Amino acid sequence: MATVFNVGVRINSQSRSTNVNAPDHRRWVLVIIAAIISMGWASVANAQSANQLVSSTPADGASLPTAPTEMTLTFASGIASEHSLVPRLTCNSVAQVLGTPTPDDARTTWTVGINGALPKGPCSFIWGVSDAAGGVVMSGIINFAVQSDLATPATTSPTISVPAVPPETSTVEADTEGSAQGAIWLGRVLSTIGLLMLFGAMVVIALGWAVGPEYLITLRYFRILLRRRSGHPLVCHRLCS
């Protein structure tokens, strides 16, 4: 009986020791997992903290003759995809309207458009990188100055082109001129025909009608007429002799 009792006591003691050691192993597993997660977050935080602004356009302290139309920020390494850039611009202590920040493929260069022309005076561009929870990872400020005033568009009156009006030609004058030219041409034609008929008749009478009761009178008449109006040698030689 004693032997049996001792064995039972040993078995119970071993099971108790096993139950006591079980929670210790679970604790160590949880500690290791928490350490791995902490190391991961620390590496990400260190990478973001090591990242910094390399250059900007316009640069810090620049004096610009004309107002810029956009801001460009270049970082040493790409900003994580779960992080975002939050910009803010003031000129003469007046907030200006900005566009949505746009990164390049590597997320190292960010461009922020400026809506509208900036006034003359000092300007401050405040930027920050925030994480998914809204916490600020890194931030900075860029100060610059604009030397020129706002560009005012010149108001010019619209130019109205008037087509050239061709000069009006009087129809009555054209008809009158045409009628006059036609009358002159017809008169010339009729006078030419009349002269031809007259001289032709004289030639026919002088050559073909050699005798007749009116021959002497007719011959004298044609001699006088030919002497005055015609200088043709052949006709005058035959009739004027």
HELIX and SHEET records of a PDB file:
HELIX    1   1 ALA A    2  ALA A   50  1                                  49    
HELIX    2   2 THR A  171  GLY A  208  1                                  38    
HELIX    3   3 TYR A  215  ARG A  229  1                                  15    
HELIX    4   4 PRO A  233  LEU A  239  1                                   7    
SHEET    1   A 4 LEU A  53  THR A  57  0                                        
SHEET    2   A 4 GLU A  70  PHE A  75 -1                                        
SHEET    3   A 4 THR A 109  GLY A 113 -1                                        
SHEET    4   A 4 THR A 102  PRO A 103 -1                                        
SHEET    1   B 5 ALA A  62  LEU A  64  0                                        
SHEET    2   B 5 VAL A 136  VAL A 146  1                                        
SHEET    3   B 5 GLY A 121  SER A 130 -1                                        
SHEET    4   B 5 SER A  84  CYS A  91 -1                                        
SHEET    5   B 5 VAL A  94  ALA A  95 -1                                        
END                                                                             
